Amino acid sequence: MNKLIDEIIKGNKRAVSRAITIIENSVDDAREIINKIYPNTGNALRIGITGPPGAGKSTLTNHLASLLSNDGSKTGILAVDPTSPFSGGALLGDRVRMNDIGMNQNILIRSMATRGSLGGLSTKAIDAADIVDAAGYKNIIFETVGVGQSELDILNASDIVIVILVPESGDSIQAMKAGLMEIADLFVLNKCDRPGADSAYNALKTILSLRYHDEKTWMIPVLKTIASSKQGLDELSVAINQFIEHQNKFGLFSKRRKNNFITRIKNIVEKDISHNLWENINLNTMVSNSENNSPFVIARSITSNLNKKDLHI
């Protein structure tokens, strides 16, 4: 294990890939790896990219990664794909679409399966990002599966969230319904050569102008892009830097990272408690012996014993 850790810190791509595979498949080994590499993390900018299916997330991620690596720095892409119903692994759709940057030595692409996560981001993606971070990558891009649900997990994993929409009628309204309006730090109106782009752009600008703001508020921009022809990508890169500068100016960048760290700890604790709890309870027996009790009574009998070393149900 120590040799693997050393190779990760040296930036060895094979070691990074092997470690991510371990993280996806082994809880105990994953925790050992994270514990050992964690002092080397915290240097990479973590960029979340999300939005409805078909918005062009993969194309934009592709070109943005190339742009961010133009100065010789390294960029990692964690592309979260739907889970295969047969193997439980990622279907690798994003990796296929990104094969034109796959040979770039400064770019690492890893597909990860959602494995039941409803928020569009693999539950193991944050751990994987730590590995990529420790390997010396300057930027890490999370590209979500784009489920169109409230994707709060991308917010809790990223320093900046970019929401991509397209001009088709109803997208701005759908974005509000899906909760994407609440997590965006930047809006990108992609495929803006399509009909209706101007009206969609104006609608988003109007919606954003109505939100409460003060002197510390980041005024969320709406950027027009045509990712397929790389139009608007330079402006997006500039906007990312402007956002980070703004966050640092008001101490919001470190505050966000701290909040995300706390949320991560809570999630780990909740999973551990849940796992340990159900290992010590035979719920079938409890239900059979409590025919006249409501589910609330049974649940209370379980939770009331959480502070005890042994559960006697």
Beta strands, then each sheet from edge to edge (+ up, - down):
strand 1: 45-50
strand 2: 75-81
strand 3: 107-113
strand 4: 139-143
strand 5: 160-165
strand 6: 186-189
strand 7: 222-224
sheet 1: 3+ 2+ 4+ 1+ 5+ 6+ 7+
end
